[in-house]
Amino acid sequence: MLAKRRHPTSLRTSSEDIAVSRKAPDTPQTRSAAYRLAFADDEFMTSEDTRGVRFQLEYLKTEFRLREHGINSTVVLFGGARIPEPGKPAWAAKNEIQKKNLEAASRYYEEARRFAQLASQIAASMDFKEYVVVTGGGPGVMEAGNRGAADVGAPSIGLNIVLPHEQAPNLYVTPDLSFNFHYFATRKIHFLMRAKAVAVFPGGFGTLDEFFETLTLIQTGRMDKVPVLLFGKDFWTKVINLEALAEAGTIAPTDPDLFTLVDTAEEGWDCIRKFYNLPETGEPVWVGG
């Protein structure tokens, strides 16, 4: 899609010149790294000095493709990769206590899936240009979000990232909207720059990082206020206590109002529906298994 020429031109393309340069006679000069075209030189493109260029390319590749698909706004789902689908083993558990707790947390997989179905019903009514579901593209809650969109025949986005133990994209992400990142920072930009709402399900350090990044941007006025939903009242009231920060004076007394605690998909979606004055969705029409 990106390789198509937008304008007719008699000039050669960079891809054509890459092909030609690779057919050059084998000489000491052509074997030298200096001779390689700069943009086709992996050693140069991955060097410390071109970090800024790589950052820009990661931003642009995703941005161009989302534009080409006409996606204007998204509903973001954050949450733990380790939370299993109900009835499936807690693969990440390291002991019996974790196994018990992760299996109990599988209810959040179902809520995330249902929430994504509701969001995708609205997206369908807007030709999948608005309220498109986006997740981190991995397993657990992320898989549930992409799966919920697939259930109702909707596209969804996956913003994956290369990790030491590679996190492969889940099979429910729309293939043309399945992205892979090196930089967490670029990935975060794409999570939030189109966000109409942010749903945060139970998770670990990564989920907390994404939640607090969102709150910081809204608190400081760097991002418009959008519904920020914390799914799982019991979980979040045990894990964090922002009221204590307000009491200590390190945040404003009204800052805890920047998010809403909810338990069910319907409760969460109702917050978004009322915030934007959206129509009720009704029961989703399933096309998936």
C-alpha positions in Angstrom: 0.0 0.0 0.0 2.7 2.5 1.0 4.9 1.5 -2.0 2.4 2.9 -4.6 3.4 6.1 -6.3 1.0 8.9 -5.4 2.1 11.1 -8.3 3.4 10.2 -11.8 7.1 11.0 -12.3 9.9 10.1 -14.6 12.3 9.9 -11.7 13.6 6.5 -10.6 12.4 5.3 -7.2 14.6 4.4 -4.3 13.5 0.8 -4.5 14.6 0.6 -8.1 18.0 2.0 -7.2 18.4 -0.5 -4.4 17.8 -3.4 -6.8 20.3 -1.9 -9.3 23.0 -1.3 -6.7 22.8 -4.9 -5.5 23.7 -6.0 -9.0 26.9 -3.9 -9.1 30.1 -5.7 -10.1 31.8 -7.4 -7.1 34.8 -5.1 -6.4 36.5 -3.9 -3.2 34.7 -0.6 -3.7 31.2 -2.1 -4.0 31.8 -4.4 -1.0 32.6 -1.5 1.2 29.9 -0.3 3.6 30.6 3.2 2.4 29.2 2.3 -1.1 25.8 1.1 0.2 22.8 3.4 -0.3 22.3 5.1 3.1 18.6 3.9 3.5 19.5 0.4 2.4 22.5 0.1 4.9 21.3 -1.8 7.9 24.5 -1.0 9.9 24.0 2.7 9.3 20.3 2.7 9.9 20.6 1.0 13.2 23.6 3.0 14.4 23.4 5.2 17.5 23.6 8.4 15.4 20.5 7.6 13.4 18.3 6.9 16.5 16.2 10.1 15.8 15.6 8.9 12.2 14.4 5.5 13.4 12.1 7.2 15.9 10.6 9.3 13.1 10.2 6.3 10.8 8.4 4.3 13.5 6.0 7.2 13.9 5.5 7.8 10.2 4.9 4.1 9.1 2.1 3.6 11.5 0.7 7.1 10.9 0.6 6.7 7.2 -1.2 3.4 7.3 -3.8 4.5 9.8 -4.5 7.6 7.6 -4.8 5.3 4.5 -7.4 3.3 6.4 -9.2 6.5 7.3 -9.1 5.8 11.0 -9.7 9.1 12.9 -10.3 8.0 16.4 -9.8 4.9 18.6 -10.9 3.3 21.9 -7.8 2.1 23.7 -7.7 -1.1 25.8 -4.8 -1.5 28.2 -4.4 -4.6 30.4 -2.3 -7.5 31.5 -0.8 -10.0 29.0 -0.9 -12.7 31.7 -4.7 -12.8 32.3 -6.0 -16.0 30.7 -9.2 -16.7 28.8 -11.7 -18.3 31.1 -11.2 -22.1 31.2 -7.6 -21.8 29.9 -4.5 -22.4 32.1 -2.8 -19.5 33.8 0.4 -19.9 31.8 2.3 -17.1 33.5 1.7 -18.3 37.1 4.8 -18.9 39.1 3.1 -20.4 42.1 -0.2 -21.7 43.3 -1.3 -18.3 44.7 -0.6 -16.6 41.3 -2.4 -19.5 39.5 -5.5 -19.0 41.7 -5.5 -15.2 41.3 -4.9 -15.2 37.5 -7.6 -17.8 36.9 -10.0 -15.6 39.0 -9.0 -12.6 36.9 -10.0 -14.3 33.7 -13.4 -12.6 34.1 -11.6 -9.4 33.0 -10.8 -11.2 29.7 -14.6 -11.6 29.1 -15.3 -8.0 30.1 -12.6 -6.7 27.8 -14.0 -8.8 25.0 -17.5 -7.6 25.6 -16.4 -4.0 25.9 -14.6 -4.2 22.5 -17.8 -5.6 21.0 -19.8 -2.6 22.2 -17.1 -0.1 20.9 -17.0 -1.9 17.6 -20.8 -1.7 17.1 -20.4 2.1 17.2 -17.4 1.9 14.9 -19.4 0.0 12.4 -22.1 2.7 12.3 -19.3 5.2 11.4 -17.8 3.1 8.7 -14.9 2.1 11.0 -13.5 5.5 10.9 -14.2 6.3 14.5 -14.0 4.4 17.8 -11.8 1.7 16.4 -10.4 -0.7 19.0 -6.7 -0.6 19.6 -4.7 -2.8 22.0 -1.0 -3.6 22.6 -1.5 -6.6 20.2 -0.3 -9.3 22.6 -2.1 -12.0 24.6 -4.4 -11.7 27.7 -6.6 -8.6 27.9 -5.1 -7.3 24.6 -6.2 -10.5 22.8 -9.6 -10.1 24.3 -10.0 -6.6 22.9 -9.0 -7.6 19.4 -11.1 -10.7 19.7 -14.2 -8.7 20.7 -13.8 -6.5 17.6 -13.4 -9.6 15.4 -16.6 -11.1 17.0 -18.7 -8.4 15.3 -16.7 -8.3 12.0 -14.8 -5.1 12.9 -11.2 -4.2 12.2 -8.9 -3.6 15.2 -5.4 -2.3 15.7 -2.5 -4.0 17.5 0.5 -2.0 18.5 3.0 -4.7 19.4 6.6 -4.2 20.7 9.7 -6.3 20.4 10.5 -7.8 23.9 13.4 -10.0 25.0 10.9 -12.9 25.1 9.2 -12.0 21.8 5.5 -11.1 22.1 3.9 -12.3 18.9 0.7 -10.5 17.8 -2.5 -12.3 18.7 -4.4 -13.8 15.9 -7.4 -11.4 16.2 -5.6 -8.2 15.2 -6.4 -7.1 11.7 -3.3 -8.0 9.7 -3.1 -4.7 7.9 -3.3 -2.9 11.2 -0.8 -5.1 13.1 2.3 -2.9 13.9 5.6 -3.7 15.6 7.7 -1.2 17.6 11.2 -0.9 18.9 10.5 2.3 20.9 8.0 2.4 23.8 7.7 6.1 23.4 6.6 6.0 19.7 4.1 3.3 20.6 2.6 5.4 23.4 2.1 8.3 21.0 0.1 6.1 18.7 -1.9 4.7 21.6 -3.1 8.2 22.7 -3.1 10.6 19.7 -6.4 9.3 18.4 -7.9 8.1 21.7 -11.5 8.9 22.4 -11.5 6.8 25.5 -9.0 4.7 27.5 -10.1 1.5 29.2 -7.5 0.1 31.7 -8.0 -3.5 32.9 -5.9 -5.2 35.6 -2.3 -5.6 34.6 1.3 -5.1 35.7 4.1 -2.5 35.3 3.3 -1.9 31.7 -0.4 -1.3 32.3 0.4 1.0 35.2 2.9 2.9 33.1 0.3 3.4 30.4 -2.4 4.4 32.9 -0.2 7.0 34.6 1.1 8.4 31.3 -2.6 9.0 30.3 -3.4 10.7 33.6 -0.3 12.9 33.4 -1.1 14.1 29.9 -4.7 14.9 30.8 -3.8 16.5 34.2 -1.2 18.8 32.5 -3.5 19.8 29.7 -1.3 18.1 27.1 -4.2 15.9 26.1 -7.9 16.6 25.9 -10.0 15.1 28.7 -11.4 11.7 27.6 -13.1 9.0 29.6 -10.5 7.0 31.5 -12.0 3.8 32.8 -10.5 1.5 35.4 -12.0 -1.9 35.2 -12.1 -3.9 38.4 -12.9 -1.9 41.5 -11.6 -4.5 43.9 -8.3 -4.8 42.0 -7.6 -1.1 41.6 -8.6 0.0 45.1 -6.2 -2.5 46.5 -3.3 -1.7 44.1 -3.4 2.1 44.1 -4.7 4.8 46.4 -4.8 8.1 44.6 -7.0 9.6 47.3 -3.9 9.3 49.6 -1.9 11.4 47.1 -4.7 14.0 47.1 -4.7 14.0 50.9 -0.9 14.4 50.9 -1.3 17.4 48.6 0.9 16.0 45.9 -2.0 16.0 43.4 -5.0 18.3 43.3 -8.1 17.2 45.3 -10.0 16.8 42.0 -7.4 14.8 40.1 -8.9 11.4 41.2 -11.9 12.5 39.1 -9.9 12.1 36.0 -10.8 8.4 35.9 -13.8 6.3 36.7 -13.9 2.9 38.4 -16.2 0.4 36.7 -16.8 -3.4 36.8 -18.6 -4.3 33.7 -18.4 -3.7 30.0 -21.8 -2.2 29.9 -21.0 0.1 32.8 -17.8 1.3 31.1 -19.4 1.8 27.7 -22.3 3.8 29.2 -19.7 6.3 30.6 -18.3 6.8 27.1 -21.8 6.9 25.5 -22.9 9.6 27.9 -19.7 11.6 27.6 -20.1 11.8 23.8 -23.9 11.6 23.6 -23.7 8.4 21.5 -26.7 6.2 20.7 -27.3 3.0 22.5 -25.7 0.0 20.7 -28.0 -2.9 21.6 -26.8 -6.5 21.4 -23.9 -7.0 19.0 -24.3 -9.1 15.8 -21.7 -11.8 16.0 -19.8 -13.0 13.0 -16.9 -14.6 14.9 -16.7 -17.9 16.8 
